[in-house]
Amino acid sequence: MNTKEALRKIATTTDEALLPLYANEAELVEAIRETQKIVDGKYSPANKAMAEKRVVSLSTKLAVVRAELAPLDAIAKAGKWTRFVLVPGGHVHRPNCHTLYFTTARYIMPRYSGADEAEVVGIAGEAACTFCFPSAPVDRPTTIPELVEEREAREAEKAARIEKKVAAQAEKIVLGKTVYKTLRAAENAVGWEIESLVSRRYMDAADATHRARLDELVAEDLATAKAIVEAIEAHRPGYDGAALLAKKFSAKVKEYRRNGWDIPADAAL
């Protein structure tokens, strides 16, 4: 193993060991900061004593983590190897890239610690920051596993949205300018027309003129219901529209009889 390879191995193994320690350190520092607010009286003073004990406990854990960090950090500083960071959903950068904000999430990529620009650019492809890597291509897909996974997840999500849209479109039943988004919606519309038909057909008319007008409306209700059924049958070959009409009519007649309407026993469409 030559010097370059040896440095690369030291770089990757050291940074792999440092990453979880950095994460633990950050979590503990944040936990201490939040708990100290209770100690300082920012929240309920009733928990102050417990908070003080927690700060001591967390501080002890932090000291242990930092003791583990210290020698590894010393190795990293002495080695001065290259490091590269990944911005989720974004690009690969050098740690101090001026395009990144202080709040930008960035994660060290230990497998590439100690690598040169050519290697990183070759792997990162279009995901390499062009400010950090002037030689970065803009038309070559990245092969970095994390970014490939993100890309595939986005593509899968997009495909799912398209599939859902196509399925929704296929589900629609169209009758003239009226669009029923689902079969259930169209069947419900048939039910509304049949209910209107039943109420008008068996309503007590005020006189002959009123009866004639009700009969006209009943004919319109039945025609509309049948038109919807025909649209369903055209959309769904094999669909039994006659059975639907009979079922809806029977259900509405039973409902109206329960409510006191006088409907003949032999009532039918």
CYANA upper distance limits for C-alpha pairs under 8 A (distance plus 0.5 A):
  1 MET  CA      5 GLU  CA      6.43
  1 MET  CA      6 ALA  CA      6.74
  2 ASN  CA      6 ALA  CA      6.65
  3 THR  CA      7 LEU  CA      6.62
  4 LYS  CA      8 ARG  CA      6.68
  5 GLU  CA      9 LYS  CA      6.73
  6 ALA  CA     10 ILE  CA      6.74
  7 LEU  CA     11 ALA  CA      6.47
  7 LEU  CA     79 GLY  CA      8.15
  7 LEU  CA     81 TRP  CA      8.34
  7 LEU  CA    114 GLY  CA      7.35
  8 ARG  CA     12 THR  CA      6.67
  8 ARG  CA    113 SER  CA      7.29
  8 ARG  CA    114 GLY  CA      5.33
  8 ARG  CA    115 ALA  CA      7.29
  9 LYS  CA     13 THR  CA      6.60
 10 ILE  CA     14 THR  CA      6.36
 11 ALA  CA     15 ASP  CA      6.58
 11 ALA  CA     76 ALA  CA      7.75
 11 ALA  CA     79 GLY  CA      8.20
 11 ALA  CA     81 TRP  CA      7.10
 11 ALA  CA    110 PRO  CA      8.01
 11 ALA  CA    113 SER  CA      5.96
 11 ALA  CA    114 GLY  CA      6.11
 12 THR  CA     16 GLU  CA      6.51
 12 THR  CA    110 PRO  CA      5.50
 12 THR  CA    111 ARG  CA      5.93
 12 THR  CA    112 TYR  CA      7.35
 12 THR  CA    113 SER  CA      5.78
 12 THR  CA    114 GLY  CA      7.62
 13 THR  CA     17 ALA  CA      6.78
 13 THR  CA    110 PRO  CA      8.01
 14 THR  CA     18 LEU  CA      6.64
 14 THR  CA     72 LEU  CA      6.89
 14 THR  CA     75 ILE  CA      8.29
 14 THR  CA     76 ALA  CA      7.76
 15 ASP  CA     19 LEU  CA      6.58
 15 ASP  CA     76 ALA  CA      8.41
 15 ASP  CA    108 ILE  CA      8.46
 15 ASP  CA    110 PRO  CA      5.72
 15 ASP  CA    113 SER  CA      7.75
 16 GLU  CA     20 PRO  CA      8.21
 16 GLU  CA    110 PRO  CA      6.00
 16 GLU  CA    111 ARG  CA      8.30
 17 ALA  CA     21 LEU  CA      7.60
 17 ALA  CA     72 LEU  CA      8.44
 18 LEU  CA     22 TYR  CA      6.50
 18 LEU  CA     69 LEU  CA      7.24
 18 LEU  CA     72 LEU  CA      7.34
 18 LEU  CA     73 ASP  CA      8.26
 19 LEU  CA     23 ALA  CA      6.80
 19 LEU  CA    108 ILE  CA      8.02
 20 PRO  CA     24 ASN  CA      6.60
 21 LEU  CA     25 GLU  CA      6.52
 21 LEU  CA     65 VAL  CA      6.92
 21 LEU  CA     66 ARG  CA      8.47
 21 LEU  CA     68 GLU  CA      8.23
 21 LEU  CA     69 LEU  CA      7.04
 22 TYR  CA     26 ALA  CA      6.70
 22 TYR  CA     69 LEU  CA      8.30
 23 ALA  CA     27 GLU  CA      6.75
 24 ASN  CA     28 LEU  CA      6.62
 24 ASN  CA     65 VAL  CA      7.76
 25 GLU  CA     29 VAL  CA      6.59
 25 GLU  CA     62 LEU  CA      6.77
 25 GLU  CA     65 VAL  CA      6.98
 25 GLU  CA     66 ARG  CA      7.71
 26 ALA  CA     30 GLU  CA      6.70
 27 GLU  CA     31 ALA  CA      6.60
 28 LEU  CA     32 ILE  CA      6.56
 28 LEU  CA     58 LEU  CA      6.90
 28 LEU  CA     59 SER  CA      8.25
 28 LEU  CA     61 LYS  CA      8.22
 28 LEU  CA     62 LEU  CA      6.64
 29 VAL  CA     33 ARG  CA      6.66
 29 VAL  CA     62 LEU  CA      7.94
 30 GLU  CA     34 GLU  CA      6.74
 31 ALA  CA     35 THR  CA      6.57
 31 ALA  CA     58 LEU  CA      8.08
 32 ILE  CA     36 GLN  CA      6.38
 32 ILE  CA     55 VAL  CA      6.20
 32 ILE  CA     58 LEU  CA      6.91
 32 ILE  CA     59 SER  CA      7.71
 33 ARG  CA     37 LYS  CA      7.21
 34 GLU  CA     38 ILE  CA      7.85
 35 THR  CA     39 VAL  CA      7.22
 35 THR  CA     51 ALA  CA      6.40
 35 THR  CA     52 GLU  CA      8.40
 35 THR  CA     54 ARG  CA      7.80
 35 THR  CA     55 VAL  CA      6.94
 36 GLN  CA     40 ASP  CA      6.60
 36 GLN  CA     51 ALA  CA      7.66
 36 GLN  CA     52 GLU  CA      8.05
 36 GLN  CA     55 VAL  CA      7.28
 37 LYS  CA     41 GLY  CA      6.88
 37 LYS  CA     42 LYS  CA      5.85
 37 LYS  CA     43 TYR  CA      7.45
 38 ILE  CA     42 LYS  CA      6.02
 38 ILE  CA     43 TYR  CA      5.73
 38 ILE  CA     44 SER  CA      7.35
 38 ILE  CA     45 PRO  CA      7.43
 38 ILE  CA     47 ASN  CA      7.56
 38 ILE  CA     48 LYS  CA      6.38
 38 ILE  CA     51 ALA  CA      6.80
 39 VAL  CA     45 PRO  CA      8.09
 39 VAL  CA     47 ASN  CA      8.47
 39 VAL  CA     48 LYS  CA      5.47
 39 VAL  CA     49 ALA  CA      8.06
 39 VAL  CA     51 ALA  CA      6.38
 39 VAL  CA     52 GLU  CA      6.52
 40 ASP  CA     48 LYS  CA      8.50
 41 GLY  CA     45 PRO  CA      6.07
 41 GLY  CA     48 LYS  CA      7.83
 44 SER  CA     48 LYS  CA      8.08
 47 ASN  CA     51 ALA  CA      6.55
 48 LYS  CA     52 GLU  CA      6.64
 49 ALA  CA     53 LYS  CA      7.01
 50 MET  CA     54 ARG  CA      6.76
 51 ALA  CA     55 VAL  CA      6.66
 52 GLU  CA     56 VAL  CA      6.93
 53 LYS  CA     57 SER  CA      6.74
 54 ARG  CA     58 LEU  CA      6.49
 55 VAL  CA     59 SER  CA      6.40
 56 VAL  CA     60 THR  CA      6.70
 57 SER  CA     61 LYS  CA      6.95
 58 LEU  CA     62 LEU  CA      6.59
 59 SER  CA     63 ALA  CA      6.66
 60 THR  CA     64 VAL  CA      6.97
 61 LYS  CA     65 VAL  CA      6.83
 62 LEU  CA     66 ARG  CA      6.60
 63 ALA  CA     67 ALA  CA      6.56
 64 VAL  CA     68 GLU  CA      6.93
 65 VAL  CA     69 LEU  CA      6.66
 66 ARG  CA     70 ALA  CA      6.46
 67 ALA  CA     71 PRO  CA      8.12
 68 GLU  CA     72 LEU  CA      7.80
 69 LEU  CA     73 ASP  CA      6.40
 70 ALA  CA     74 ALA  CA      6.64
 71 PRO  CA     75 ILE  CA      6.81
 72 LEU  CA     76 ALA  CA      6.76
 73 ASP  CA     77 LYS  CA      6.61
 74 ALA  CA     78 ALA  CA      6.59
 75 ILE  CA     79 GLY  CA      6.46
 76 ALA  CA     80 LYS  CA      6.51
 76 ALA  CA     81 TRP  CA      7.60
 81 TRP  CA    113 SER  CA      7.25
 81 TRP  CA    114 GLY  CA      5.36
 82 THR  CA    113 SER  CA      6.13
 82 THR  CA    114 GLY  CA      5.22
 82 THR  CA    115 ALA  CA      6.96
 82 THR  CA    116 ASP  CA      7.89
 83 ARG  CA     94 ARG  CA      6.99
 83 ARG  CA     95 PRO  CA      7.27
 83 ARG  CA    108 ILE  CA      7.45
 83 ARG  CA    109 MET  CA      7.77
 83 ARG  CA    110 PRO  CA      8.00
 83 ARG  CA    112 TYR  CA      7.56
 83 ARG  CA    113 SER  CA      5.29
 83 ARG  CA    114 GLY  CA      6.98
 83 ARG  CA    115 ALA  CA      8.33
 84 PHE  CA     92 VAL  CA      7.21
 84 PHE  CA     93 HIS  CA      6.20
 84 PHE  CA     94 ARG  CA      5.30
 84 PHE  CA     95 PRO  CA      6.46
 84 PHE  CA    108 ILE  CA      6.36
 84 PHE  CA    109 MET  CA      6.30
 84 PHE  CA    110 PRO  CA      8.38
 84 PHE  CA    112 TYR  CA      7.38
 84 PHE  CA    113 SER  CA      7.14
 85 VAL  CA     92 VAL  CA      6.17
 85 VAL  CA     93 HIS  CA      5.80
 85 VAL  CA     94 ARG  CA      6.52
 85 VAL  CA     95 PRO  CA      6.27
 85 VAL  CA    106 ARG  CA      6.23
 85 VAL  CA    107 TYR  CA      5.52
 85 VAL  CA    108 ILE  CA      4.87
 85 VAL  CA    109 MET  CA      6.09
 86 LEU  CA     90 GLY  CA      7.87
 86 LEU  CA     91 HIS  CA      6.57
 86 LEU  CA     92 VAL  CA      5.17
 86 LEU  CA     93 HIS  CA      6.93
 86 LEU  CA    106 ARG  CA      5.90
 86 LEU  CA    107 TYR  CA      5.61
 86 LEU  CA    108 ILE  CA      6.95
 86 LEU  CA    109 MET  CA      7.19
 87 VAL  CA     91 HIS  CA      6.06
 87 VAL  CA     92 VAL  CA      6.93
 87 VAL  CA     93 HIS  CA      8.25
 87 VAL  CA    104 THR  CA      8.03
 87 VAL  CA    105 ALA  CA      6.56
 87 VAL  CA    106 ARG  CA      5.26
 87 VAL  CA    107 TYR  CA      7.11
 88 PRO  CA    105 ALA  CA      7.81
 88 PRO  CA    106 ARG  CA      7.72
 88 PRO  CA    147 LEU  CA      8.23
 89 GLY  CA    147 LEU  CA      7.52
 89 GLY  CA    150 GLU  CA      7.34
 90 GLY  CA    127 ALA  CA      7.51
 91 HIS  CA    127 ALA  CA      5.13
 91 HIS  CA    128 ALA  CA      6.03
 91 HIS  CA    129 CYS  CA      6.28
 92 VAL  CA    124 ALA  CA      7.39
 92 VAL  CA    127 ALA  CA      6.49
 92 VAL  CA    128 ALA  CA      5.39
 92 VAL  CA    129 CYS  CA      6.31
 93 HIS  CA     97 CYS  CA      6.79
 93 HIS  CA    128 ALA  CA      7.18
 93 HIS  CA    129 CYS  CA      6.10
 93 HIS  CA    132 CYS  CA      6.46
 94 ARG  CA    132 CYS  CA      6.52
 96 ASN  CA    100 LEU  CA      8.16
 97 CYS  CA    131 PHE  CA      8.15
 97 CYS  CA    132 CYS  CA      7.04
100 LEU  CA    104 THR  CA      6.55
109 MET  CA    113 SER  CA      7.19
112 TYR  CA    120 VAL  CA      7.60
115 ALA  CA    119 GLU  CA      6.87
115 ALA  CA    120 VAL  CA      7.29
116 ASP  CA    120 VAL  CA      7.05
117 GLU  CA    121 VAL  CA      6.41
117 GLU  CA    133 PHE  CA      7.40
118 ALA  CA    122 GLY  CA      6.46
119 GLU  CA    123 ILE  CA      6.87
120 VAL  CA    124 ALA  CA      6.29
120 VAL  CA    128 ALA  CA      8.33
121 VAL  CA    125 GLY  CA      6.00
121 VAL  CA    128 ALA  CA      6.56
121 VAL  CA    133 PHE  CA      7.68
121 VAL  CA    135 SER  CA      7.84
121 VAL  CA    136 ALA  CA      6.14
121 VAL  CA    137 PRO  CA      8.15
123 ILE  CA    142 THR  CA      6.62
123 ILE  CA    143 THR  CA      6.06
123 ILE  CA    144 ILE  CA      6.68
124 ALA  CA    128 ALA  CA      5.71
124 ALA  CA    141 PRO  CA      8.26
124 ALA  CA    142 THR  CA      5.22
124 ALA  CA    143 THR  CA      6.71
124 ALA  CA    144 ILE  CA      6.41
125 GLY  CA    136 ALA  CA      6.99
125 GLY  CA    137 PRO  CA      6.22
125 GLY  CA    138 VAL  CA      7.49
125 GLY  CA    139 ASP  CA      8.02
125 GLY  CA    140 ARG  CA      5.59
125 GLY  CA    141 PRO  CA      6.07
125 GLY  CA    142 THR  CA      5.06
125 GLY  CA    143 THR  CA      7.84
126 GLU  CA    136 ALA  CA      7.34
126 GLU  CA    137 PRO  CA      5.96
126 GLU  CA    138 VAL  CA      4.99
126 GLU  CA    139 ASP  CA      6.30
126 GLU  CA    140 ARG  CA      5.80
126 GLU  CA    141 PRO  CA      6.10
126 GLU  CA    142 THR  CA      6.35
127 ALA  CA    138 VAL  CA      8.35
127 ALA  CA    141 PRO  CA      8.07
127 ALA  CA    142 THR  CA      6.42
128 ALA  CA    132 CYS  CA      8.20
128 ALA  CA    133 PHE  CA      7.17
128 ALA  CA    136 ALA  CA      6.29
128 ALA  CA    137 PRO  CA      8.16
129 CYS  CA    133 PHE  CA      6.41
129 CYS  CA    136 ALA  CA      7.51
130 THR  CA    134 PRO  CA      5.58
130 THR  CA    135 SER  CA      7.68
130 THR  CA    136 ALA  CA      6.09
142 THR  CA    147 LEU  CA      7.62
142 THR  CA    148 VAL  CA      7.33
143 THR  CA    147 LEU  CA      7.89
143 THR  CA    148 VAL  CA      6.63
144 ILE  CA    148 VAL  CA      6.49
145 PRO  CA    149 GLU  CA      6.49
146 GLU  CA    150 GLU  CA      6.81
147 LEU  CA    151 ARG  CA      6.51
148 VAL  CA    152 GLU  CA      6.55
149 GLU  CA    153 ALA  CA      6.54
150 GLU  CA    154 ARG  CA      6.70
151 ARG  CA    155 GLU  CA      6.66
152 GLU  CA    156 ALA  CA      6.47
153 ALA  CA    157 GLU  CA      6.57
154 ARG  CA    158 LYS  CA      6.61
155 GLU  CA    159 ALA  CA      6.56
156 ALA  CA    160 ALA  CA      6.56
157 GLU  CA    161 ARG  CA      6.72
158 LYS  CA    162 ILE  CA      6.74
159 ALA  CA    163 GLU  CA      6.51
160 ALA  CA    164 LYS  CA      6.51
161 ARG  CA    165 LYS  CA      6.60
162 ILE  CA    166 VAL  CA      6.57
163 GLU  CA    167 ALA  CA      6.53
164 LYS  CA    168 ALA  CA      6.54
165 LYS  CA    169 GLN  CA      6.59
166 VAL  CA    170 ALA  CA      6.59
167 ALA  CA    171 GLU  CA      6.64
168 ALA  CA    172 LYS  CA      7.08
168 ALA  CA    181 LYS  CA      7.77
168 ALA  CA    182 THR  CA      8.40
169 GLN  CA    181 LYS  CA      8.33
171 GLU  CA    181 LYS  CA      6.86
171 GLU  CA    182 THR  CA      5.86
171 GLU  CA    183 LEU  CA      7.39
172 LYS  CA    179 VAL  CA      7.09
172 LYS  CA    180 TYR  CA      6.04
172 LYS  CA    181 LYS  CA      4.89
172 LYS  CA    182 THR  CA      5.86
172 LYS  CA    183 LEU  CA      7.81
173 ILE  CA    179 VAL  CA      6.33
173 ILE  CA    180 TYR  CA      5.53
173 ILE  CA    181 LYS  CA      6.93
173 ILE  CA    182 THR  CA      7.25
173 ILE  CA    183 LEU  CA      7.50
173 ILE  CA    186 ALA  CA      7.62
173 ILE  CA    231 ALA  CA      7.14
173 ILE  CA    232 ILE  CA      6.89
173 ILE  CA    235 HIS  CA      7.07
174 VAL  CA    178 THR  CA      6.39
174 VAL  CA    179 VAL  CA      5.04
174 VAL  CA    180 TYR  CA      6.69
174 VAL  CA    231 ALA  CA      7.19
175 LEU  CA    179 VAL  CA      6.80
175 LEU  CA    227 ALA  CA      8.16
175 LEU  CA    228 ILE  CA      7.17
175 LEU  CA    231 ALA  CA      6.62
180 TYR  CA    185 ALA  CA      6.22
180 TYR  CA    186 ALA  CA      6.03
181 LYS  CA    185 ALA  CA      7.03
181 LYS  CA    186 ALA  CA      8.36
182 THR  CA    186 ALA  CA      7.03
183 LEU  CA    187 GLU  CA      6.66
183 LEU  CA    232 ILE  CA      7.92
184 ARG  CA    188 ASN  CA      6.53
185 ALA  CA    189 ALA  CA      6.74
186 ALA  CA    190 VAL  CA      6.93
186 ALA  CA    228 ILE  CA      7.35
186 ALA  CA    232 ILE  CA      7.94
187 GLU  CA    191 GLY  CA      6.85
187 GLU  CA    229 VAL  CA      8.40
187 GLU  CA    244 LEU  CA      8.33
188 ASN  CA    192 TRP  CA      6.81
189 ALA  CA    193 GLU  CA      6.87
189 ALA  CA    225 ALA  CA      8.12
189 ALA  CA    228 ILE  CA      8.28
190 VAL  CA    194 ILE  CA      6.71
190 VAL  CA    224 THR  CA      8.42
190 VAL  CA    225 ALA  CA      5.43
190 VAL  CA    226 LYS  CA      8.40
190 VAL  CA    228 ILE  CA      7.11
190 VAL  CA    229 VAL  CA      7.81
190 VAL  CA    245 LEU  CA      7.99
190 VAL  CA    248 LYS  CA      8.15
191 GLY  CA    195 GLU  CA      6.58
191 GLY  CA    225 ALA  CA      8.43
191 GLY  CA    248 LYS  CA      6.13
191 GLY  CA    249 PHE  CA      8.35
192 TRP  CA    196 SER  CA      6.74
193 GLU  CA    197 LEU  CA      6.66
193 GLU  CA    221 ASP  CA      5.80
193 GLU  CA    222 LEU  CA      7.48
193 GLU  CA    224 THR  CA      7.54
193 GLU  CA    225 ALA  CA      6.22
194 ILE  CA    198 VAL  CA      6.64
194 ILE  CA    221 ASP  CA      7.27
194 ILE  CA    222 LEU  CA      7.38
194 ILE  CA    225 ALA  CA      7.36
194 ILE  CA    245 LEU  CA      8.31
194 ILE  CA    248 LYS  CA      7.13
194 ILE  CA    249 PHE  CA      6.51
194 ILE  CA    252 LYS  CA      7.89
195 GLU  CA    199 SER  CA      6.68
195 GLU  CA    249 PHE  CA      7.97
195 GLU  CA    252 LYS  CA      6.39
196 SER  CA    200 ARG  CA      6.68
196 SER  CA    218 VAL  CA      8.05
196 SER  CA    221 ASP  CA      7.26
197 LEU  CA    201 ARG  CA      6.42
197 LEU  CA    217 LEU  CA      8.10
197 LEU  CA    218 VAL  CA      5.39
197 LEU  CA    219 ALA  CA      8.40
197 LEU  CA    221 ASP  CA      6.10
197 LEU  CA    222 LEU  CA      7.23
198 VAL  CA    202 TYR  CA      6.58
198 VAL  CA    218 VAL  CA      8.38
198 VAL  CA    249 PHE  CA      8.09
198 VAL  CA    252 LYS  CA      7.54
198 VAL  CA    253 VAL  CA      7.31
199 SER  CA    203 MET  CA      6.26
199 SER  CA    256 TYR  CA      8.46
200 ARG  CA    214 LEU  CA      6.25
200 ARG  CA    215 ASP  CA      7.93
200 ARG  CA    217 LEU  CA      7.98
200 ARG  CA    218 VAL  CA      6.77
201 ARG  CA    214 LEU  CA      7.28
201 ARG  CA    215 ASP  CA      7.08
201 ARG  CA    218 VAL  CA      6.75
202 TYR  CA    261 TRP  CA      8.20
202 TYR  CA    262 ASP  CA      7.98
202 TYR  CA    263 ILE  CA      7.05
205 ALA  CA    210 HIS  CA      6.16
205 ALA  CA    211 ARG  CA      5.68
205 ALA  CA    214 LEU  CA      8.38
206 ALA  CA    210 HIS  CA      6.39
206 ALA  CA    211 ARG  CA      7.79
207 ASP  CA    211 ARG  CA      6.69
208 ALA  CA    212 ALA  CA      6.61
209 THR  CA    213 ARG  CA      6.80
210 HIS  CA    214 LEU  CA      6.67
211 ARG  CA    215 ASP  CA      6.66
212 ALA  CA    216 GLU  CA      6.85
213 ARG  CA    217 LEU  CA      6.88
214 LEU  CA    218 VAL  CA      6.62
215 ASP  CA    219 ALA  CA      6.74
216 GLU  CA    220 GLU  CA      6.88
217 LEU  CA    221 ASP  CA      6.62
218 VAL  CA    222 LEU  CA      6.70
219 ALA  CA    223 ALA  CA      6.59
220 GLU  CA    224 THR  CA      6.61
221 ASP  CA    225 ALA  CA      6.67
222 LEU  CA    226 LYS  CA      6.61
223 ALA  CA    227 ALA  CA      6.58
224 THR  CA    228 ILE  CA      6.76
225 ALA  CA    229 VAL  CA      6.79
225 ALA  CA    245 LEU  CA      8.26
226 LYS  CA    230 GLU  CA      6.61
226 LYS  CA    245 LEU  CA      8.35
227 ALA  CA    231 ALA  CA      6.77
228 ILE  CA    232 ILE  CA      6.80
229 VAL  CA    233 GLU  CA      6.68
229 VAL  CA    241 GLY  CA      5.86
229 VAL  CA    245 LEU  CA      8.47
230 GLU  CA    234 ALA  CA      6.59
230 GLU  CA    241 GLY  CA      7.63
231 ALA  CA    235 HIS  CA      6.73
232 ILE  CA    236 ARG  CA      6.38
232 ILE  CA    239 TYR  CA      7.82
232 ILE  CA    241 GLY  CA      8.11
233 GLU  CA    237 PRO  CA      6.09
233 GLU  CA    238 GLY  CA      7.38
233 GLU  CA    239 TYR  CA      5.81
233 GLU  CA    240 ASP  CA      7.86
233 GLU  CA    241 GLY  CA      7.12
240 ASP  CA    244 LEU  CA      7.16
241 GLY  CA    245 LEU  CA      6.87
242 ALA  CA    246 ALA  CA      6.72
243 ALA  CA    247 LYS  CA      6.50
244 LEU  CA    248 LYS  CA      6.58
245 LEU  CA    249 PHE  CA      6.56
246 ALA  CA    250 SER  CA      6.55
246 ALA  CA    269 LEU  CA      7.95
247 LYS  CA    251 ALA  CA      6.65
248 LYS  CA    252 LYS  CA      6.71
249 PHE  CA    253 VAL  CA      6.60
249 PHE  CA    268 ALA  CA      8.07
249 PHE  CA    269 LEU  CA      7.62
250 SER  CA    254 LYS  CA      6.73
251 ALA  CA    255 GLU  CA      6.74
252 LYS  CA    256 TYR  CA      6.67
253 VAL  CA    257 ARG  CA      6.62
253 VAL  CA    263 ILE  CA      7.82
254 LYS  CA    258 ARG  CA      6.72
255 GLU  CA    259 ASN  CA      7.01
256 TYR  CA    260 GLY  CA      7.05
256 TYR  CA    261 TRP  CA      5.99
257 ARG  CA    261 TRP  CA      5.28
257 ARG  CA    262 ASP  CA      6.95
257 ARG  CA    263 ILE  CA      7.09
263 ILE  CA    267 ALA  CA      7.33
